[in-house]
Each structure stands twice: as C-alpha cells, then as structure tokens.
Amino acid sequence: MANKESKNPFNNLPGCAADYIRLVVKKMRWRKKVRADVQAELIAHFEDALKDCKTNEEKERAAKDLISNFGDAKTIGVLARRAKKRCRPLWQKMMIRFWQIVGITIALFAIYIGWFLSGRPVITTDYIEVANKMMKPKAADDSQNAAPYYEKAAKLIEPQNEQSFEYLRKSFIEASEANIVQIRQWLEKNHEALNLIEQGTEKPYYWQTLQGEPKDNNSMLSVLMPSLGECRTLAHGLRWRAYLSAEDKQYEKAFADLLTIYKLGKHQRGKSTLVQSLVGTAIEALSMNTARTILYRHDIGPQQLESFYNNLQVIVSNENFIIDSSFEKLTEYDEIQRSFTEGHFGFEHIYLKRLFTFRDSLSPNDSHVLSITVQNLPAAFDVLFTHPDKQHSRQMTDAYYDFWGQAATETPFELKGRDLEKETTALIKGNLLLKILAPAMQKVAVLSWRNKAEVEGTVAIIEILRFKQEKGRLPDDLQELVTTGYLKSLPMDPYSDKPLIYKKTQDGFTYYSVGQDFIDNGGKMGVDKDGKPSLWKSDDGDAVFWPVFQNKTK
Amino acid sequence: MKFERELLKGVAPVVVLEILSRGKMYGYELSEAIEAKSQKILTLGQGTLYPLLYNLEAQKLVKGQWETAESGRERKYYSITSKGKEKLDTDKVQLGDLFKALKLVFGTSIVPA
C-alpha cells in the first residue's frame, strides 16, 4: 500500500495538505487499518492533484485550493467512517451486534445489581407492639395476668439443659425407685415454684409483654419466649405430684394438680407464638394422659369423680382447641417489611442481606437455596428477577394463613385425601422468603384436633367410670350417658367424624379413636416406629384412651 | 457549477457507476473524469467522492483494490461489479423516465426563459 512506500508518506505533500489529511483520518476515529487505507488514498489523491506544480509555492496554493474543494475535515472523516462501517462483512456485523448485545446486557445487569444491592428496608410498623396489644385481653388489668407468677416460678427452678430433670419426663412405668426418690426431692425443693404456678393458673388471663432484640432492630423473630422450657418442667413436676398424691389416695389433691396443669397449658395457648401454643397443647395432653392413668390405677369414688368432672368442664367448656396463628402471621408481616427494600434508589425488591441471615436456620433440604453455587443459579435467578415483591408477599401470607384458618376448622377425616402441603406450597410458590418462614401448619392443625379428642375423650371416661360407680354397671353405649345426663353430647372422633368408639369388654371397656390410619382396628393400640405403644404416632393402630396401655399390670 | 446538494445526491452515485462502467479508476482519476465528461458541470466535492465510493463499496456495487499505477505508484482502483452494472441499468432507466417527465412538465426546454 502507498503508506508503506516510504517512511514518511507525507514527504511529497505541502504541510497544509499533510495536516488536513491527518485531521480527516483522526476525525474518522475508526480502526487503524482502515484509517491507514483512507490516509493512503487521500495522499495519493493530493499527490496526483499536485504533480504538475513546479514550485513549492505553487504546490502550497494548489493544495489550499484542493483542501477547500474537499471541504470540512471533520465532516469528511465522519462520512468516511460511516461508509467504511457499512463495508464490514455480514459475519463481522453480526459479531459486533452480538458483542454489543452482550455488552448492553452486562451493563444493564450491572446497573440492575447495583440497584438490587443499593436499597434498604424501611421499618414502618412495630409489630412487637401490635402483637403485645393483640395478646392482652381488652378487659383485663395487670392483676388478672398469670404471666408474672409463671415467670417468677421459672426463675426459682435451676437453669436447665437437655439432661436436667430427665427423670421428671419419664413415664410412670419407666421411672425407677431411685427416680421416684429424685422426683420427691425435686418436688420438695421446688414447692414454692409449684405454688406460684398454682396461683398463676387461678388468674383468668395470661399474656406476656414481648420485647425484641435491639441488635436485630427489635424484629419479631428476635423475640424470645422466656420460661417455656421451665413451664414444661414444672408441668411434669405437677404431673408427678398428682400421680404420687393419687398413689397416696389423696385424689382431690391429685385432681387439683391435674386441673392446674391443664390451666397452665391453656394459658400457654391462645394468641401466642406457635411454639408456645404447641407447648400449651402438649401440657394439656399431659394433664389428660395423667388423669387417665390415675383413673385407671385407682378406684375413685363417684363424688370425687363428679367434682373433677365439674371442675374440668368449667375449663374445657369454653375451650377453642384450634391453635391461633395470628402471631405467626404478624411475624411474617414484620419479616416482610425487613426483607424488602423501600423508597429511594433500589426500592421494592428482596433485601439479600436479610435473606442470608436465614441461611443457618434452614433445614439441609432448603439451605442449598441460599448457597452460591452453579447448581443453584436458577434459584439465584428467581431471587434476583422473579421473586414476588413486598405487596405480593403480604398477599401470599394472607392467602397462606386464610387457607390454614379454613383448613383448621375441618377435621382430619374431612381433609382425608387432600395434599394440603402441596396446596399451600402452590400458594407461596416462588416466594423463597415465605418458604423459609412459613411454619408447617398441617401438623399444627392435626394436633389441635387430636387434643380436642383426647380432652373430650378423657371427660367421657370420667363419666363412664362415675356411671359405673353410681349404677353398678357400665353403660351399654355412650348414648346412654347422654340420655341420663352424664354427658351433654358424644365426643367425636376427628379421624372418622363419628363418635369415639366405646365397647364393653370382658375386663371392662375400651374407648378409642380410629387414629390417623382412619381404620377401626378394633381398639388395637398403635405403636410408634420404636415399637412403643403410642396414641397418635401409629399408622396401623387405634388411638386407645382406655384401657391405659402403660399400666396393664394394675 | 454548484448544484443543490440534495439535487446532486441522487445523481452522483449513478454518475460514478457510469464512469466506472467504462473502466476501473482510482479516486483522483475518477474526479477528473467526472469533471471532464460533464464538461465541468458536475463537480463533486472531492472530499465527498471518497465517502461516496466507500458507500458504493459497502453496497457491493463497486470493488476497490490497491494496484500499481502506470506512474509506478500504488493506487486504489475502483471497478464496477456485476451488481453495480445491474443497478446502473436500473438507475439509467429511471433517470430517463425522470428526464421525460421533467421535459413534459417544463415543455421542450427545462432551461428557464
């Protein structure tokens, strides 16, 4: 090419021509090779135009005329660049377009990520305050609150760990003589704490004033439910005291303790955390289980039975067994306001920093969702681009709890065949936050029905035994208890939607629910996976309330 | 003679193609040829000649190639392609029609009285 002919291609041109050509080429702002090509062509043009000039002055004049004829250098440069761009082959054009798209995509992605990382949540509602207002009954004053008694009682017992008071949690047939000695010592040592529990259960209401953790900006998730473990321990202590009182034939004392346990459990339920409600339900079940054991081991007179029945009826008659999930819903609302950005640049998307704080609390099956791995890219994509926003998340939360509010009113028998987990998963589909936060309500709903059956079944058993004491025979069927005024209505089996099954046997009677397999196995007690008799943990047996399986050596 | 830019814009490529259809030429030669053939009526700004050539090259109507000229120097020669020839034929027909139409509008002569 011409520019390679000599070291300085402008040697044969006047300075003004050389400057002009350099300026045109500079203004092209295009690839070096193309610019060199154009430069060579322009040099050749000027050389040809000036070849007949004899003197330098003549050359200079002619060059100036030619430059004038060429026009503005910048315009020529721009026009040449545009035209040269069009000269590129198709594959090159496509490659350039491809990389342009890639570049734009990366730039947009970078802007999006910048946007995504720049927002901050705005805390607009103090849900702990909302929860505190919700939990405190409107008509109640502080003197009617059982909480201070329970908290004081909890402080009086020794700090707990997993092994503490293991003997207290043993069943009556599992406890050794040495355990009984330990238990008696424990009861003596914690007499004052148990008295406080008794005093607390005399109060009509129970509510706590919750406080959040300042380091977590007072979030609902940081709320600690104090004394729950201690309450359970004290309930187990009362259970043993009732059992031992009964062994000493002090039935009134035993029944009083059973009622105290039940009221303690009832206080823990209501508008509180799910965990607290579940503990309350377990404590109620503990009371009823102990009552049946005592009733099975002892022949108790009709007056004491009637008194126990009447006292129990007062507590049970207004019981709403359905576990309330209002607190959990508020917790999710609170977490939504903390997990989505709001206002300014970077608004209305999930707040990754908050999301990652849940990583440690997830199950192994779910924790991978928050891991940064290649396999996890689809999940990361979802979080970045398709995750439901704040408002949608709240709607999903409402839908989730509405669903369970409705499902909780239906018995396990009515819900038989439905895959509730699948149905609720669909309600919060694509919402990683709710997937992390939403509790497994299916088990909760079932527990409330089991608790109801167990409580009403135990009440019926008291009345069957009283009927036997007073009439000298067992009722032919439970309808007889209703017609004779012993029972107001027949307790229903949530697993059959029929009355719990009562049958007279050679030894007395059996009373049971068909259990979670929905099949009447003739009163054969189900066993758990370890082979131990179990009320509700069996897939191929009945939940037998009577006879009491633990004490067949009566 | 200086033509209105827009008036010349449509004609210039046809003129370049027509000149090149008679033989390959490099830039300076071409500008000289246009002036000579049109008796200096058509004087393309020489600066606009090269962008025009590059555009025609992009459309594959002409093809540029560096060759050694008679002077012994390297020059970039432009030659018309077969596609260029087809385009020239089409444009010539259209220009012919245009002249006919202009003649009909302006009468026997389009030169102002």
HADDOCK unambig.tbl for C-alpha pairs under 7 A between the chains (distance, minus, plus):
assign (segid A and resid 1 and name CA) (segid B and resid 66 and name CA) 6.69 0.50 0.50
assign (segid A and resid 1 and name CA) (segid B and resid 74 and name CA) 6.04 0.50 0.50
assign (segid A and resid 2 and name CA) (segid B and resid 74 and name CA) 5.23 0.50 0.50
assign (segid A and resid 41 and name CA) (segid B and resid 76 and name CA) 6.67 0.50 0.50
assign (segid A and resid 44 and name CA) (segid B and resid 75 and name CA) 6.76 0.50 0.50
assign (segid A and resid 45 and name CA) (segid B and resid 27 and name CA) 6.54 0.50 0.50
assign (segid A and resid 45 and name CA) (segid B and resid 28 and name CA) 5.11 0.50 0.50
assign (segid A and resid 48 and name CA) (segid B and resid 28 and name CA) 6.71 0.50 0.50
assign (segid A and resid 69 and name CA) (segid B and resid 45 and name CA) 5.75 0.50 0.50
assign (segid A and resid 69 and name CA) (segid B and resid 46 and name CA) 6.15 0.50 0.50
assign (segid A and resid 70 and name CA) (segid B and resid 45 and name CA) 5.63 0.50 0.50
assign (segid A and resid 70 and name CA) (segid B and resid 46 and name CA) 4.83 0.50 0.50
assign (segid A and resid 70 and name CA) (segid B and resid 47 and name CA) 3.85 0.50 0.50
assign (segid A and resid 71 and name CA) (segid B and resid 47 and name CA) 6.08 0.50 0.50
assign (segid A and resid 76 and name CA) (segid B and resid 47 and name CA) 6.05 0.50 0.50
assign (segid A and resid 76 and name CA) (segid B and resid 48 and name CA) 6.67 0.50 0.50
assign (segid A and resid 79 and name CA) (segid B and resid 51 and name CA) 5.61 0.50 0.50
assign (segid A and resid 80 and name CA) (segid B and resid 50 and name CA) 6.98 0.50 0.50
assign (segid A and resid 80 and name CA) (segid B and resid 51 and name CA) 4.59 0.50 0.50
assign (segid A and resid 83 and name CA) (segid B and resid 51 and name CA) 5.77 0.50 0.50
assign (segid A and resid 83 and name CA) (segid B and resid 54 and name CA) 5.22 0.50 0.50
assign (segid A and resid 83 and name CA) (segid B and resid 55 and name CA) 4.83 0.50 0.50
assign (segid A and resid 83 and name CA) (segid B and resid 58 and name CA) 6.99 0.50 0.50
assign (segid A and resid 84 and name CA) (segid B and resid 54 and name CA) 5.90 0.50 0.50
assign (segid A and resid 86 and name CA) (segid B and resid 55 and name CA) 6.96 0.50 0.50
assign (segid A and resid 86 and name CA) (segid B and resid 58 and name CA) 5.16 0.50 0.50
assign (segid A and resid 87 and name CA) (segid B and resid 57 and name CA) 6.45 0.50 0.50
assign (segid A and resid 87 and name CA) (segid B and resid 58 and name CA) 3.90 0.50 0.50
